[in-house]
């Protein structure tokens, strides 16, 4: 596969999407091919049937390969699911020599220390995201590199997940004949695809409503501040329609997409949809008002849970206010009048997020649908990872050409400076290789 190409694989609860993208000469991303398949074997963002998931992945990848006319080897995959939780943690290191300036190694030492946090059994740290640093008690430092100081401390946003769930996803990817190039948290991927830098600075909450889960990512001052995965999504709405109207799931899903609305006041009492009965039974008549009431009740529940998380972050404090409000994305964000309902419940400005922030201008309209936000974000992430590898390779070359003496007592900083997701990917790979 070419160097400047990346493939995002979004393993969702309702669909699996494989997307191939590359950077054009203007630094924008062109989507070359896309494949999607019905996701069988994933429940609420977690794989619960390996064989079915492998089949669905292969189908999506094949479709993408045909549409882009190329072979896919490696993919960047997203993880979500109700096992993801996040916590705030602060830690510090004392530097042996405060005469030297703070460099990458010091920050790595500090981040490695956070990695030694004791987790619940079966949990592993996925992301360690530094918020702000303090040097010798002086706070609110965004970038401490190059400063003098003896004590370096930082607040961290730590994202934790179940090891077994992550390994299962790795297993599915490898068994589909693909190599695992990177793992990313899905709310972060979606945020990269739909949010602008200004919004991240001003303060914004991204709500990605998928089939099985609703992901939340909160940014302020350009830094991620809070993440959460809520184990409800569009599927519970479909489930409620199915139960409430006594119809089959396929019909419930169609009803939701075609006639569903999150705002019951919209529909007149006499608007009725007729649904064919099964095997020659009488057709069923369903009023749109009833349909909206069912949807409304469930959507309120989802939005209120997300709003609790936004409050947990501290949105009500003046310093932490989210000025840019809320951005809704994911398949579930296409529900009619959802934007108005979210504004009504939270009192925050809301817009629907389309993943066209970094895409080339002539991208297909289908691709810029909120449905594909995560997939586009994963492609962006894969491209970023490749760029990082390139600069690392360059640095290593420079290191090797540098004076031998320095290399003897000082490790090249390059080896250290890898994101924890890269290390996690390595660990998952090693585990899978040794487990075979």
C-alpha positions in Angstrom: 0.0 0.0 0.0 1.2 3.5 -0.8 2.8 5.6 2.0 0.4 8.5 2.0 -2.6 6.3 2.2 -4.5 5.3 5.3 -7.5 3.0 6.0 -10.0 3.6 8.8 -12.1 0.7 10.1 -15.1 1.7 12.1 -16.5 -1.4 13.8 -19.9 -0.2 14.9 -22.9 -1.9 16.4 -25.1 -1.4 13.3 -22.5 -1.1 10.5 -18.9 -1.7 9.8 -17.2 0.8 7.5 -13.8 0.6 5.8 -12.6 3.8 4.3 -9.5 4.5 2.3 -8.1 8.0 2.2 -5.0 9.9 1.2 -3.7 13.5 1.6 -3.8 15.6 -1.6 -1.3 18.4 -2.4 -3.3 21.0 -0.4 -3.1 18.9 2.8 -6.8 18.0 2.5 -8.0 14.4 2.6 -9.4 12.6 -0.4 -11.6 9.6 0.1 -10.7 7.0 -2.5 -12.9 4.1 -1.6 -15.5 3.1 1.0 -17.2 -0.1 1.9 -19.8 -0.9 4.4 -21.5 -4.0 5.7 -24.2 -4.8 8.3 -22.5 -5.4 11.6 -23.3 -8.8 13.0 -21.6 -9.8 16.2 -21.2 -6.4 17.9 -23.3 -5.4 20.8 -23.1 -1.9 22.3 -19.7 -1.3 20.8 -18.3 -4.6 22.1 -17.5 -7.7 20.0 -19.6 -10.6 21.2 -19.3 -12.9 18.2 -15.8 -13.2 16.6 -16.8 -15.2 13.5 -19.6 -13.0 12.5 -17.5 -9.8 13.1 -14.7 -11.2 10.9 -17.1 -11.9 8.1 -18.6 -8.4 8.3 -15.1 -6.8 8.3 -14.0 -8.8 5.3 -17.2 -7.8 3.4 -16.7 -4.1 4.1 -12.9 -4.2 3.3 -13.6 -6.1 0.0 -16.2 -3.5 -1.0 -13.7 -0.7 -0.2 -11.0 -2.4 -2.2 -13.2 -2.8 -5.2 -14.4 0.9 -5.1 -10.8 2.2 -4.8 -9.3 -0.5 -7.0 -6.4 -1.4 -4.6 -5.5 -3.8 -1.9 -5.8 -3.0 1.8 -3.1 -4.3 4.2 -3.2 -2.3 7.4 -6.0 -0.4 9.2 -6.5 2.0 12.0 -9.4 0.8 14.1 -11.7 2.6 16.6 -12.7 1.4 20.0 -15.8 2.4 22.0 -18.2 0.4 24.2 -19.6 0.7 27.6 -16.4 -0.5 29.2 -14.7 2.8 28.5 -14.4 5.2 31.4 -12.2 8.2 32.1 -10.7 9.8 35.2 -8.7 12.8 36.2 -5.4 12.3 37.8 -2.5 14.5 38.7 1.1 13.4 39.2 4.6 14.9 39.4 8.3 14.1 39.1 11.3 15.7 40.7 14.0 16.4 38.2 17.6 15.4 39.2 19.1 18.5 37.8 17.1 21.8 37.6 20.0 23.4 35.7 19.0 21.6 32.5 15.9 22.6 30.6 12.8 20.3 30.6 12.8 18.1 27.5 10.7 15.2 26.0 12.4 12.7 28.3 11.0 14.4 31.4 7.5 14.5 30.0 7.8 10.8 29.1 8.9 10.0 32.6 5.9 11.8 34.0 3.5 10.1 31.6 5.1 6.7 32.3 4.5 7.3 35.9 0.7 7.8 35.3 0.8 4.4 33.5 1.7 2.8 36.8 -1.7 3.7 38.2 -3.4 0.7 39.7 -6.5 -0.2 37.7 -9.4 -2.5 38.3 -8.7 -6.1 37.3 -8.9 -6.6 33.5 -8.6 -2.8 32.8 -5.9 -1.1 30.9 -5.0 2.5 30.3 -5.8 3.4 26.6 -5.0 7.2 26.5 -3.1 9.5 28.8 -3.9 13.0 27.8 -1.9 15.8 29.6 -4.2 18.8 30.4 -1.9 21.5 31.8 1.5 21.5 33.5 3.0 23.1 36.6 6.7 23.9 36.9 7.9 24.6 40.5 4.3 25.5 41.4 3.8 27.9 38.6 0.5 26.8 36.9 -1.4 27.0 33.7 1.6 26.0 31.5 0.6 24.4 28.1 4.1 23.5 26.9 6.8 23.1 29.5 9.5 22.0 27.1 12.5 24.4 27.2 11.7 25.8 30.7 13.9 25.5 33.8 12.5 23.8 37.0 13.0 21.1 39.6 9.5 19.8 40.0 7.3 19.1 37.0 3.6 18.2 37.6 0.6 17.8 35.4 -3.1 17.0 35.4 -4.0 14.2 33.2 -7.2 12.9 31.6 -6.8 9.1 31.7 -9.0 6.9 29.5 -9.4 3.3 30.7 -10.9 0.3 28.9 -11.3 -3.5 29.2 -8.2 -5.4 27.9 -10.2 -8.3 26.7 -12.5 -6.2 24.5 -9.6 -4.4 22.9 -7.8 -7.7 22.3 -11.0 -9.2 20.7 -11.1 -6.3 18.2 -7.4 -6.9 17.5 -8.2 -10.6 16.9 -11.0 -9.9 14.5 -8.8 -7.5 12.5 -5.9 -9.9 12.3 -8.1 -12.9 11.4 -9.6 -10.8 8.6 -6.1 -10.8 7.1 -5.3 -7.2 8.0 -2.5 -5.8 10.1 -3.4 -3.5 13.0 -1.7 -0.2 12.4 -3.3 1.8 15.2 -6.0 1.9 17.8 -8.0 5.1 18.5 -10.8 6.0 20.9 -13.9 6.6 18.7 -15.1 9.8 20.3 -11.6 11.3 19.6 -11.7 10.1 16.0 -15.2 11.7 15.4 -14.1 14.9 17.1 -11.1 15.2 14.7 -13.4 14.7 11.7 -16.2 17.2 12.6 -14.8 19.9 15.0 -12.9 23.0 14.0 -10.0 24.3 16.0 -12.0 27.4 17.0 -14.7 25.2 18.6 -12.1 23.2 20.5 -10.6 26.4 21.8 -14.0 28.0 22.8 -15.2 24.8 24.5 -17.5 22.3 22.8 -19.2 18.9 23.6 -19.2 16.4 20.7 -22.0 13.9 21.0 -21.7 11.0 18.6 -25.0 9.0 18.5 -24.2 5.5 17.1 -26.4 2.4 16.9 -25.2 0.8 20.2 -23.5 3.6 22.1 -23.4 7.4 22.4 -19.9 8.8 22.7 -19.1 12.1 24.3 -15.9 14.1 24.0 -15.5 17.6 25.6 -12.8 20.1 24.5 -11.8 23.4 26.0 -8.8 25.6 25.2 -7.9 23.1 22.5 -7.4 20.2 24.9 -9.7 17.2 25.4 -11.2 17.5 28.9 -13.7 14.7 29.3 -14.7 11.5 27.5 -17.6 9.1 28.2 -19.4 6.3 26.4 -23.1 5.9 27.2 -24.4 2.4 26.4 -27.5 3.6 24.5 -27.9 4.7 20.9 -30.2 4.6 17.9 -30.9 0.9 18.4 -32.8 1.3 21.7 -35.1 3.8 19.9 -35.8 1.2 17.2 -36.3 -1.4 19.9 -38.9 0.8 21.6 -40.8 1.4 18.3 -40.8 -2.4 17.7 -42.2 -3.1 21.1 -44.6 -0.1 21.2 -46.1 -0.7 17.8 -45.8 -4.5 17.8 -44.0 -4.6 14.5 -40.7 -6.3 13.3 -37.4 -4.6 13.7 -36.9 -4.0 10.0 -40.2 -2.1 9.8 -39.4 -0.2 13.0 -36.0 1.0 11.6 -37.6 2.2 8.4 -40.4 4.0 10.3 -37.8 5.7 12.4 -35.7 6.9 9.4 -38.6 7.9 7.2 -41.2 9.3 9.6 -39.5 9.5 13.0 -39.2 12.9 14.8 -37.9 13.7 18.2 -40.6 16.4 18.7 -44.2 15.0 19.1 -45.8 18.5 18.7 -44.9 18.4 15.0 -47.4 15.7 13.9 -51.1 16.1 13.5 -53.4 13.6 15.1 -54.7 12.3 11.8 -51.3 11.5 10.2 -51.2 7.7 9.9 -48.8 5.2 8.3 -50.1 1.8 7.3 -47.6 -1.1 7.7 -48.2 -4.4 5.8 -49.0 -7.3 8.1 -46.9 -10.5 8.2 -47.9 -13.3 5.9 -51.3 -12.1 4.8 -52.3 -10.6 8.2 -54.2 -7.3 8.3 -52.0 -4.2 7.8 -51.3 -2.2 11.0 -52.1 1.5 11.3 -49.7 3.6 13.3 -50.2 7.3 14.0 -47.1 9.4 13.6 -48.0 11.2 16.8 -47.6 8.0 18.7 -44.4 7.2 16.9 -42.9 10.5 17.8 -44.0 10.1 21.4 -42.1 6.8 21.6 -39.0 8.3 20.0 -39.2 11.5 22.1 -39.3 9.6 25.4 -36.2 7.5 24.6 -34.2 10.4 23.1 -34.8 12.5 26.2 -33.4 9.7 28.2 -30.2 9.5 26.1 -29.7 13.3 26.0 -30.2 13.6 29.7 -27.6 11.0 30.4 -25.1 12.9 28.2 -26.0 16.1 29.9 -25.2 14.6 33.3 -21.7 13.8 31.9 -21.4 17.4 30.6 -22.3 18.7 34.1 -19.8 16.2 35.7 -17.1 17.9 33.6 -18.2 21.2 35.2 -19.8 23.0 32.4 -21.7 25.2 34.9 -18.6 26.8 36.3 -17.7 30.0 34.6 -14.1 29.0 33.8 -15.3 25.7 32.2 -18.2 27.0 30.1 -18.6 25.5 26.7 -19.1 28.5 24.5 -19.4 26.6 21.3 -22.2 24.4 22.8 -22.9 21.0 21.4 -22.1 19.3 18.1 -24.2 16.2 17.2 -22.9 13.6 14.8 -23.2 9.9 14.1 -26.1 8.1 12.4 -28.5 8.9 15.2 -28.0 12.7 14.7 -30.0 12.5 11.5 -33.3 12.1 13.5 -35.6 15.0 12.6 -35.9 17.9 15.2 -33.2 16.3 17.4 -31.2 19.6 17.3 -34.2 21.5 18.7 -34.8 18.9 21.4 -31.2 19.0 22.5 -31.2 22.8 22.7 -34.4 22.7 24.7 -33.1 20.2 27.3 -29.6 21.6 27.7 -30.0 25.2 26.8 -26.8 25.0 24.8 -26.3 26.0 21.1 -26.4 22.9 19.0 -25.4 22.1 15.4 -25.2 18.9 13.4 -21.6 17.9 12.6 -20.6 16.8 9.1 -17.1 15.3 8.7 -16.1 17.7 6.0 -13.6 19.8 8.2 -10.5 18.2 6.6 -12.0 16.6 3.5 -11.2 17.8 -0.1 -13.9 20.1 -1.5 -15.1 17.7 -4.2 -15.9 14.9 -1.8 -19.0 12.8 -2.4 -22.1 13.9 -0.5 -22.5 10.4 1.0 -19.1 10.5 2.6 -19.8 13.9 4.4 -22.8 12.4 6.1 -22.7 12.3 9.9 -22.9 8.5 9.6 -19.2 8.4 8.5 -17.8 10.8 11.1 -15.9 8.1 12.9 -14.5 6.4 9.8 -13.3 9.8 8.4 -11.6 10.5 11.8 -9.9 7.1 11.8 -8.5 7.8 8.3 -7.2 11.2 9.5 -5.6 9.4 12.5 -3.9 6.8 10.3 -2.5 9.6 8.1 -1.2 11.4 11.2 0.4 8.3 12.5 2.2 7.7 9.2 3.6 11.3 9.2 4.9 10.7 12.7 6.6 7.5 11.7 8.3 9.4 8.8 9.7 12.1 11.1 10.8 9.5 13.6 12.7 7.6 10.9 14.3 10.8 9.9 15.3 11.6 13.5 16.7 8.2 14.0 18.8 8.6 10.9 20.1 11.9 12.2 20.7 10.4 15.6 22.8 7.6 14.0 24.8 10.2 12.1 25.4 12.2 15.3 28.5 11.8 17.5 28.9 8.3 18.9 29.9 9.5 22.4 26.5 11.2 23.1 24.7 8.1 22.0 26.6 6.0 24.6 25.2 7.6 27.7 22.0 9.1 26.3 19.2 7.1 24.7 17.9 8.6 21.5 14.8 10.5 22.6 13.0 9.1 19.5 12.4 5.7 20.9 10.6 7.2 23.9 8.3 9.6 22.2 5.6 7.3 21.0 2.0 7.8 21.8 0.5 5.3 24.2 -1.9 4.2 21.5 1.1 3.1 19.5 2.4 1.2 22.5 -1.1 -0.3 23.1 -1.2 -1.4 19.5 2.2 -3.0 19.9 1.0 -4.8 23.0 -2.2 -6.1 21.4 -0.1 -7.3 18.4 2.4 -9.1 20.6 -0.4 -10.7 22.6 -2.1 -11.9 19.4 1.1 -13.2 17.9 2.0 -15.1 21.0 -1.5 -16.4 21.6 -1.9 -18.0 18.2 
